[in-house]
Every structure is written in C-alpha cells, then in structure tokens.
Amino acid sequence: MKKKQLMQYYDQLKQSILENAHYIEALMAMAQSIFSVNLTQNQIEGIYDKHMHMDKKPILPCAYDSYFQRLKLNVIEDCLGSYRIVESCQNLLNRYKAGDKHVTVEYQIQMQNDRIIWVQEMILMSEETIYDSDIQDERNIVRAIILFRNTSKFHEKEDKEKKQLQLAYQKVDLESKAKTDFMNRMSHDIRTPINGILGMMQIIRKNWGDMDKLNDSLNKMEVLTNHLNELVEDILNMSKLQSDHMEIVNESFDLNHLVEEINDLIDAQVSIQNITYHKHMENVVHTHLIGDALQLRRILVNLLTNAIKYNKPNGTIDTYVREISSDDSKATFEFEIKDTGIGMSEDYIENHLFTPFSQAKQDARTRYEGTGLGMSIVKGLVDKLGGNIDVKSEVGVGTQIKVVLTYQLDTSTSNTQDNSTLDLHDKRILLAEDNEINMEVAEFYLNAVHANVVKAWNGLEAVEKVKEEPNTYSLILMDIMMPKMNGDEAAKCIHKINPSIPIVAMSAQSEYTIDQTIMNDSISKPLDEQKLNHILSKYIA
C-alpha cells in the first residue's frame, strides 16, 4: 500500500516538473525574477532569474522570512507599509486564509549604485495535498509563485504624464486667472470713458451757449469714444484670432497711401506727447500690392501705439519700411519700429509679451491705459499673414520690433478712386437697420455723398421694398440682426428677386462670417465713414 502511494506521488511529481518547466518559461517572458515558495514551511525552494549572479543567489532551500528581512534594508522608507504585506510567510498565509489568492504590491528599493527602482511583486498562492514521508501521510500545504517586475519605466512615464497634466492645468489656471483679472480691469476701463462721456454731456447741457466749452467737451467725448471703441476692438480681434475666425482678405492697396494714413494718425498723437517721430522708406520699389491692408494697418498701429504709450517724455520713435526682396510676382517687406521707451526684460519678452492680457508691470494699466491684448493681436495677425516678428529690448533704453511680411504684386492698371470726391446724387441705396441711432448715423454718411436713401426697419420690409421696385437700387446695406426677418434671410429673398443688386452686410458681431453666395461684402459697426465710402466707391461709383 505504501509503495503504491509513493509511486503515485512520484508520477505526480514527474508530471509537475514537466508542466512547471513550460509554465516557468512563459512566466519568465513577463517577469525578471520568479520565486517558488513553500509558505507553510517558510522555504524558498527555487529562484529563476537569468540575470542574477550566482554569488547573489542564496543556497536553496532557504528561509523566506530571513531573505526578505535582508531585502527590507534596501526598501525606501515611504514604501515600508506596502512591503510589510510580503515580508513574512505568516503575513501572506493570513491573506490567503482571508480569501486572497492573488496579492500584488509595489515598492521602491535602492540599488548598490544608489539608483532607485520600482519593483512590482505579484504573489499567486494555491493549496495542494502532498505526501509527507516524515509522517508517512498526506497533508495540505500552501505554495506561492512570486513574480518580480521592474516597473520603473512605467512609473517614469506616469510621472511624466502627471507633470504634463499638472503643467497643462497650471497653464489653464493661469489663463483663467488672467481672464478673470482682465474682466475686472475691463469693467473699470470700460466704465472710465463711459463716465467721462456722461460727464461731458452734463457739461454741454449746462453750457449750451458757450461754444468754446461745447467744442472742448465734444473733442473730449470723441477721444473717450475712440478709446472705448479701441477696447472693444481689441477684445473682438482677440476673440476672432483665438477661435480662428479672423478672415484674411486679399485686395489691392497702395503701400504709400497706407503708410501716409498711419503717419497722419501717429503725428497727431506724438505731438501731444512731445515725442519726435521719424519716418523712413528704404529701397521701396513696389507699392501697388495685393493683401489684407486692414490687418497690416492693425499691426503697425498697435506697435506704434505701444511705442507712444510706453515712451519717455521727449523720446523718439523711428519707423522704417524696407523692401528686402522681390521677384516678378511678390515682394517682401520689413517694417521696423524703434523707440526710446521704458523697454522690457528678456524674461518678459520670452515668456509674457505675446500672452493675452499681459502687461510688463503690475501698475502698467494705471500708468498706461490698455487691455494687455495689443501684442497678442499683433503676433496672431503676423502668424495669420504668414510672416514673422522679432523683438529686442533693454529696460530703460528702448525697444526694437521688426515684422517681415510678403505681399503679391498688383500688376493691374486700375487706379483707386478718390473717395473725397464721391458724389452719388443719382444713386438709390436701400438702408436696412432696426436701430434708430445706427440708422441716423448711416443716413448721415450717405447724405454726405448725396445718395438717395430708402430706409427699411427690418428684413421683411427690405424684401417688400425690393419687390415693389426690383431694378431701382444700386446697393443694399443690410443689418444682420433685425426683427421679423434677419439680414441673411432677407438677402436670400432679395437675391432671388434681383441677384444683380450688390448687398453689403453690416454687423457688430465679432464672429460673423458672410455667406458669399448672398452677400457681396461686409462692414463692421460702428460704421467708419472712410470704410463706408470705400464700399460705396467699390460697388457703385
């Protein structure tokens, strides 16, 4: 009987060895080391590790508890809590009795070269019946296969992702704080000109017969209104750039005329500030160009406004326009602006200059009015136009900014009409606008060029007027947001009645994009007389 039991055990052991050989080979593919442990008898029975030196391997079988107590000396202190689960056979047996057949822990150990690595220890426990020759009977024991993996790369990747996530969160948090601070500043900066305008209105009412006082108050109201409009324009332009809704319009323009127009604007400002303004045109051969003149104007006016705003008393500004290269179809220009202002630090230029809502000094808003959006808008526009911008500055000395842009050459022979002589006395224009003040302003500008204005107070009325006289209108100026029928819907209806009438959208919406199948062009509100005259000369005169 005993001999038969021994033979059965021998056959089981032989089969187990054959199976374990394949099992261990598979496990070695996913782990650096494998320990075979008899937890019941506190014995490490086998160690399978291709990379462990023979002098590092203990003589087997050896006591599990002693081996893991020595290993504990290298475990990082913060990980001792996790390591305690596996430091003794009894702890693992207690987990097994509680129903845990699979235990995984991770901890860090310090290697001999002081390098710290992450180790994942996976313990797979099972109970089996063996024949014990000492007692000459069967009994149950708990065995464990322990897999050791170096998980340092995984943790490095995880730490990197956490840092990236943290940086992204910090960036979003900073942008959120900047926007909150911006809104707080805007509530002040917008109220300031509004309060000034209301104050000037009270002065006008109380000094109705004093023409000097009236003119002075009107001039101040104009300055305050322009400042308020600039604040709103900055916000709208930044919104368009961030949402990628800024449209680039390629039209013919004269560079000389654009530069002269900007110089006239800047001359008026520098004379008040006692700043000397020098203008230089160098090697400019091609001036008839095709591109977005409005965006170029915005870039240069923003840069020059900053050069004035952050300059010193009796300072200077030098503006250079250079043609640096050209071929048969295009020309590249460098626009340089140098000032003797307060300057900026290298750190500010690298990390904050083009950040929305940013200003170089905490008290900059108080000393130098503005939104902190100007340079962000400049950078966004330069990028949108496919150019580049370079900034050099020294605190207390001044700033030099260079913008390089390329434009197509205008080879057409047509000349731009002089808007100052515009006369539309025989032209009929349909003006669709639901706001009384906007209607009055637009009508005033149209009357100034002797146009015959027909008014419609909503989109439906505009459509009815075209139906009544479909061939009498030279142009339709169409507000977009109107009651009964909006501008887009009205334009569709009119297009079906008479598709030859040019329709120009009027909108104060920053995100509005015209549908070119129904609208010929657009003009932003509040209306600018010069821009309106340009539209009139383009489509009528």
C-alpha positions in Angstrom: 0.0 0.0 0.0 2.8 2.5 1.0 4.7 1.5 -2.1 1.7 2.3 -4.3 1.3 5.7 -2.7 4.9 6.5 -3.2 4.7 5.5 -6.9 1.6 7.8 -7.3 3.4 10.7 -5.7 6.5 10.1 -7.9 4.4 10.1 -11.1 2.6 13.3 -9.9 5.9 15.0 -9.2 7.4 14.0 -12.6 4.3 15.4 -14.4 4.5 18.6 -12.3 8.1 19.1 -13.2 7.4 18.8 -16.9 4.4 21.2 -16.6 6.3 23.7 -14.4 9.2 23.9 -16.9 6.8 25.2 -19.6 4.9 27.3 -17.0 8.1 29.0 -15.8 9.3 29.7 -19.3 6.1 31.5 -20.0 6.3 33.4 -16.8 9.9 34.5 -17.4 8.7 36.3 -20.5 6.7 38.7 -18.3 8.9 38.9 -15.1 12.5 39.5 -14.3 12.6 37.0 -11.4 10.4 34.1 -10.2 10.5 32.6 -6.7 8.9 29.3 -5.9 8.0 29.3 -2.2 6.5 26.9 0.3 4.7 29.3 2.6 3.6 26.6 5.1 7.3 25.6 5.7 8.8 29.1 5.3 11.0 28.0 2.5 12.2 29.5 -0.8 12.5 26.4 -2.9 13.5 27.8 -6.3 14.8 31.1 -7.9 14.5 31.6 -11.6 16.5 34.6 -12.7 18.7 34.7 -15.9 20.4 38.0 -14.8 21.1 37.2 -11.1 24.8 36.4 -10.5 25.4 33.1 -8.8 27.2 34.7 -5.8 23.9 36.7 -5.2 21.7 33.6 -5.2 21.1 32.1 -1.7 21.7 28.4 -1.1 18.4 26.7 -1.6 16.2 25.9 0.1 16.4 28.9 2.4 14.2 30.7 4.9 11.8 33.1 3.2 11.5 35.4 6.3 15.3 35.8 6.6 15.7 36.5 2.9 13.0 39.2 2.8 14.2 40.8 6.1 17.6 41.4 4.4 15.9 42.8 1.3 13.9 45.1 3.6 17.1 47.0 4.4 17.1 48.5 0.8 13.4 49.4 0.7 12.7 53.1 0.7 11.1 54.3 3.9 7.9 55.6 2.3 7.3 52.1 0.9 7.7 50.1 4.1 3.9 50.0 4.6 3.4 48.1 1.3 6.4 45.9 1.8 5.1 44.7 5.2 2.5 42.7 3.4 5.1 40.4 1.9 7.9 40.5 4.4 6.9 37.2 6.2 5.2 33.9 5.2 2.8 34.4 8.0 1.5 37.7 6.6 0.9 36.0 3.3 -0.8 33.0 4.9 -3.1 35.3 6.7 -4.1 37.0 3.4 -4.6 33.5 1.9 -6.9 32.4 4.8 -8.8 35.7 4.4 -9.6 34.6 0.7 -6.8 36.5 -1.1 -5.2 34.1 -3.6 -3.6 36.8 -5.6 -1.7 39.7 -3.9 0.2 42.5 -5.7 2.4 45.1 -4.0 4.8 47.8 -5.3 7.7 49.4 -3.6 11.0 51.2 -4.3 14.4 49.8 -3.4 17.8 51.4 -3.6 20.4 49.6 -5.6 24.1 49.3 -4.9 24.8 52.2 -7.4 22.3 54.4 -5.4 19.8 54.1 -8.3 16.3 53.8 -7.0 13.9 51.5 -8.9 10.3 50.4 -8.6 9.6 46.7 -8.0 6.2 45.1 -8.5 5.8 41.8 -6.6 2.9 39.6 -7.7 2.2 36.6 -5.4 0.0 33.7 -6.7 -1.0 31.3 -3.9 -2.6 27.9 -4.0 -3.1 25.0 -1.7 -2.2 21.4 -2.6 -2.0 18.0 -1.0 1.4 16.3 -0.7 2.7 13.0 0.7 4.9 13.7 3.7 7.4 10.9 4.2 8.2 12.1 7.7 4.7 11.4 8.9 4.1 8.8 6.2 0.8 10.5 5.3 -0.8 13.2 3.2 -1.2 16.8 4.3 -2.1 20.2 2.9 0.5 23.0 2.2 0.2 26.5 0.7 2.6 27.2 -2.1 3.3 30.5 -3.9 4.8 31.6 -7.2 6.2 35.2 -6.7 6.9 37.3 -9.8 9.2 40.3 -9.6 9.0 43.0 -12.3 10.9 46.2 -12.6 8.2 48.8 -13.2 10.4 51.9 -13.2 9.7 52.8 -16.8 6.0 52.6 -16.3 6.3 55.0 -13.3 8.6 57.3 -15.2 6.0 57.5 -18.0 3.3 58.0 -15.4 5.3 60.7 -13.6 5.9 62.4 -16.9 2.2 62.3 -17.8 1.3 63.7 -14.4 3.8 66.5 -14.8 2.4 67.3 -18.3 -1.1 67.2 -16.9 0.0 69.5 -14.0 1.6 71.9 -16.4 -1.5 71.9 -18.6 -3.6 72.5 -15.5 -1.4 75.3 -14.4 -1.5 76.9 -17.8 -5.3 76.7 -17.9 -5.4 78.0 -14.4 -3.1 80.9 -15.2 -5.2 81.7 -18.3 -8.4 81.6 -16.3 -6.9 83.9 -13.6 -5.6 86.2 -16.4 -9.1 86.3 -18.0 -10.7 87.0 -14.6 -8.2 89.8 -13.9 -8.8 91.1 -17.4 -12.6 91.2 -16.9 -12.0 93.1 -13.6 -9.8 95.5 -15.4 -12.1 95.9 -18.3 -15.1 96.7 -16.0 -13.0 99.6 -14.8 -11.5 100.6 -18.1 -14.9 100.5 -20.0 -16.7 102.4 -17.2 -14.0 105.2 -17.2 -14.7 106.5 -20.8 -18.4 105.9 -20.3 -18.4 108.0 -17.1 -16.3 110.6 -18.9 -18.8 110.8 -21.8 -21.8 111.1 -19.4 -19.9 113.9 -17.6 -19.2 115.7 -20.8 -22.9 115.5 -21.7 -23.8 117.2 -18.4 -21.2 119.9 -19.1 -22.7 120.5 -22.6 -26.3 120.8 -21.2 -25.1 123.4 -18.6 -23.0 125.4 -21.1 -25.3 125.4 -24.1 -24.3 129.0 -25.2 -20.6 128.6 -24.6 -19.1 127.4 -28.0 -15.6 127.1 -26.6 -16.9 124.8 -23.8 -19.0 122.9 -26.3 -16.1 122.3 -28.7 -13.8 121.3 -25.8 -16.4 118.8 -24.5 -17.1 117.4 -27.9 -13.4 116.9 -28.6 -13.0 115.1 -25.3 -16.1 112.9 -26.0 -14.6 111.9 -29.3 -11.3 110.9 -27.6 -13.2 108.9 -25.0 -15.4 107.3 -27.6 -12.4 106.3 -29.7 -10.7 104.8 -26.7 -13.8 102.8 -25.8 -14.0 101.6 -29.4 -10.4 100.5 -29.3 -11.0 98.5 -26.1 -13.9 96.7 -27.7 -12.0 96.2 -31.0 -9.1 94.6 -29.1 -11.5 92.1 -27.4 -13.2 91.3 -30.7 -10.0 90.8 -32.6 -8.5 88.5 -29.9 -11.7 86.5 -29.9 -11.6 86.1 -33.7 -7.9 85.0 -33.6 -8.5 82.5 -30.7 -11.5 81.0 -32.5 -9.7 81.0 -35.8 -12.5 83.2 -37.3 -10.2 86.0 -38.4 -10.6 86.2 -42.2 -7.8 87.4 -44.4 -9.0 89.5 -47.4 -6.7 89.8 -50.4 -7.4 93.2 -52.1 -5.4 95.7 -54.0 -3.9 98.5 -51.9 -1.3 101.2 -52.2 1.5 100.9 -49.6 2.5 104.5 -49.8 -1.1 105.6 -49.2 -1.4 103.2 -46.2 1.9 104.4 -44.6 0.8 108.1 -45.1 -2.5 107.4 -43.5 -0.8 105.7 -40.5 1.7 108.6 -40.2 -1.1 111.2 -40.1 -2.7 109.3 -37.3 0.6 108.9 -35.3 1.7 112.5 -36.0 -1.4 113.8 -34.2 -0.7 111.6 -31.1 3.1 112.2 -30.8 2.6 116.0 -31.0 0.5 115.8 -27.8 3.1 113.6 -26.0 6.1 115.7 -27.1 7.7 112.7 -28.9 9.8 113.1 -32.0 8.6 110.8 -34.9 10.9 109.9 -37.8 9.7 108.1 -40.9 12.0 106.2 -43.3 11.2 104.5 -46.6 14.2 102.4 -47.8 14.5 100.7 -51.2 10.7 100.5 -51.6 10.2 99.9 -55.3 6.8 98.2 -55.3 3.9 99.9 -53.7 0.9 98.5 -55.5 0.2 95.3 -53.6 -2.4 92.7 -53.1 -3.1 91.6 -49.5 -5.0 92.5 -46.3 -4.3 96.2 -45.8 -6.6 96.4 -42.8 -4.6 93.7 -40.9 -1.3 95.4 -41.8 -2.7 98.7 -40.5 -3.8 97.0 -37.3 -0.3 95.5 -36.8 1.5 98.8 -37.4 -0.9 101.0 -35.4 -0.7 98.6 -32.4 3.1 98.7 -32.5 3.2 102.4 -32.9 0.6 103.0 -30.2 2.7 100.9 -27.8 5.8 102.9 -28.8 4.0 106.1 -27.9 2.3 104.7 -24.8 5.5 103.3 -23.2 7.9 106.1 -24.3 9.6 108.6 -22.2 9.0 112.4 -22.2 10.7 114.0 -25.2 11.5 110.5 -26.5 11.8 109.4 -30.1 10.2 106.9 -32.5 11.7 105.7 -35.8 9.7 103.8 -38.3 11.4 102.0 -41.2 9.7 100.4 -44.2 12.1 98.4 -46.3 11.7 96.2 -49.4 14.1 93.4 -48.7 13.4 91.2 -51.7 11.2 90.8 -54.7 10.5 88.8 -57.9 8.0 89.0 -60.8 5.0 88.1 -58.6 5.7 89.2 -55.0 7.7 91.4 -52.7 8.9 91.0 -49.1 8.9 94.0 -46.7 10.4 94.6 -43.3 8.6 97.0 -41.0 10.8 98.2 -38.1 9.7 100.4 -35.2 12.3 101.7 -32.7 11.6 103.7 -29.6 13.4 105.2 -26.6 10.8 103.9 -24.1 10.9 102.1 -20.8 11.9 98.8 -22.5 11.2 95.2 -21.5 13.3 92.5 -19.8 14.4 89.4 -21.7 12.3 87.2 -19.5 9.2 89.2 -20.2 9.8 89.1 -23.9 10.3 85.3 -23.9 7.6 84.3 -21.5 4.9 87.0 -21.4 5.0 89.5 -24.2 2.6 87.7 -26.5 0.4 86.3 -23.7 -3.1 87.7 -23.8 -4.0 90.2 -21.0 -0.3 90.6 -20.1 1.5 93.9 -19.3 5.1 94.2 -18.3 4.4 95.9 -14.9 1.7 95.4 -12.3 0.9 99.1 -12.4 1.0 99.3 -16.2 -2.8 99.5 -16.5 -2.9 102.6 -14.2 0.1 104.4 -15.9 -0.5 103.2 -19.4 -4.1 102.6 -20.4 -4.8 99.4 -22.4 -6.2 95.9 -22.4 -2.9 94.0 -22.5 -4.1 92.4 -25.8 -2.2 94.5 -28.3 0.9 92.3 -28.7 -1.1 89.1 -28.7 -3.2 90.5 -31.5 0.0 91.6 -33.4 1.5 88.1 -33.0 -1.7 86.4 -34.0 -2.1 88.6 -37.1 1.6 88.2 -38.2 1.2 84.4 -37.9 -2.1 84.5 -39.8 -0.4 86.5 -42.6 2.5 84.0 -42.8 5.1 86.5 -41.5 7.4 86.6 -38.6 8.2 89.1 -35.8 11.4 89.8 -33.9 11.6 91.8 -30.7 14.7 93.2 -29.0 14.5 95.4 -25.9 16.5 96.8 -23.0 15.0 98.0 -19.8 15.3 101.8 -19.5 16.8 102.1 -23.1 14.0 101.2 -25.5 12.6 98.6 -27.9 13.1 97.5 -31.5 10.5 95.4 -33.3 10.8 94.0 -36.8 7.9 92.5 -38.7 8.5 90.7 -42.1 5.6 90.2 -44.4 5.3 89.1 -48.1 2.7 90.5 -50.5 1.6 89.7 -54.1 2.3 92.5 -56.6 -0.7 94.2 -58.1 0.0 94.3 -61.8 -3.4 95.7 -62.8 -3.6 99.1 -64.3 -6.7 100.3 -62.5 -6.4 103.2 -60.1 -8.1 103.6 -56.8 -10.9 106.2 -56.8 -10.5 109.2 -54.6 -13.3 108.9 -52.0 -13.2 112.5 -51.0 -14.9 113.4 -54.4 -17.5 110.8 -54.1 -20.9 112.0 -55.5 -23.8 109.6 -55.6 -26.7 112.1 -56.2 -28.3 109.8 -58.9 -27.8 106.5 -56.9 -30.5 104.9 -54.8 -29.4 102.9 -51.7 -31.6 100.7 -49.5 -30.6 101.0 -45.9 -32.0 98.2 -43.7 -31.4 98.8 -40.0 -33.6 98.4 -36.9 -31.7 100.7 -34.5 -32.6 104.3 -34.7 -29.2 105.7 -33.8 -27.4 103.4 -36.2 -29.9 104.3 -38.9 -29.3 108.0 -38.3 -25.5 107.7 -38.4 -25.6 105.6 -41.6 -28.0 108.0 -43.3 -25.9 111.0 -42.3 -22.8 109.5 -44.0 -24.8 108.5 -47.1 -26.4 112.0 -47.3 -22.8 113.4 -47.2 -22.1 111.8 -50.6 -25.6 112.9 -51.9 -27.0 109.4 -52.1 -30.8 108.8 -52.3 -31.5 106.8 -49.1 -34.6 104.5 -48.7 -35.0 103.2 -45.2 -36.2 99.7 -44.1 -36.6 98.9 -40.4 -36.4 95.2 -40.6 -35.5 92.4 -43.1 -39.1 91.8 -44.2 -39.6 95.4 -45.0 -36.4 95.4 -47.0 -37.6 92.5 -49.1 -41.0 94.2 -49.7 -39.3 97.4 -50.9 -37.2 95.4 -53.4 -40.3 93.5 -54.6 -42.0 96.9 -55.3 -39.1 98.3 -57.2 -36.7 95.5 -58.1 -34.5 97.5 -60.5 -34.0 100.8 -58.8 -31.4 100.1 -56.1 -27.7 100.5 -56.7 -26.7 99.0 -53.4 -28.3 97.5 -50.2 -26.7 98.0 -46.8 -28.1 95.2 -44.7 -28.0 94.9 -40.9 -27.8 91.3 -39.8 -29.7 91.1 -36.5 -33.2 92.5 -37.2 -36.8 91.6 -36.1 -39.3 89.7 -38.3 -36.5 88.6 -40.7 -32.8 88.8 -40.2 -30.3 90.1 -42.7 -29.1 86.8 -44.1 -32.7 85.6 -44.7 -33.6 88.9 -46.3 -30.5 88.8 -48.6 -31.5 85.3 -49.8 -35.0 86.5 -50.7 -33.7 89.6 -52.5 -31.1 87.5 -54.3 -34.0 85.5 -55.8 -35.8 88.8 -56.9 -32.8 90.5 -58.4 -29.3 88.8 -58.0 -27.5 91.7 -59.6 -28.0 94.1 -56.7 -24.9 94.2 -54.5 -25.7 93.5 -50.8 -23.2 94.6 -48.1 -23.7 93.1 -44.6 -23.5 95.5 -41.6 -22.6 93.7 -38.3 -21.3 94.3 -34.8 -20.8 90.6 -34.3 -17.1 89.6 -34.0 -17.8 86.0 -35.1 -20.0 87.0 -38.2 -18.8 85.5 -41.5 -20.5 86.5 -44.7 -22.2 83.9 -47.0 -20.6 84.9 -50.3 -23.5 83.3 -52.2 -25.9 86.0 -50.9 -23.6 88.9 -49.6 -21.1 90.7 -51.7 -19.1 92.2 -48.8 -19.4 93.3 -45.1 -18.6 96.3 -43.0 -18.3 96.3 -39.2 -20.3 98.5 -36.8 -19.9 101.2 -35.6 -19.7 102.5 -39.1 -16.5 104.3 -40.1 -17.1 107.0 -42.8 -13.9 106.2 -44.7 -14.6 102.5 -44.8 -18.2 103.1 -45.8 -17.0 105.4 -48.6 -14.6 102.7 -49.8 -17.5 100.2 -50.0 -19.6 102.8 -51.9 -16.9 103.5 -54.4 -16.2 99.8 -54.9 -19.8 98.8 -55.7 -21.4 102.0 -57.0 -19.1 104.7 -58.2 
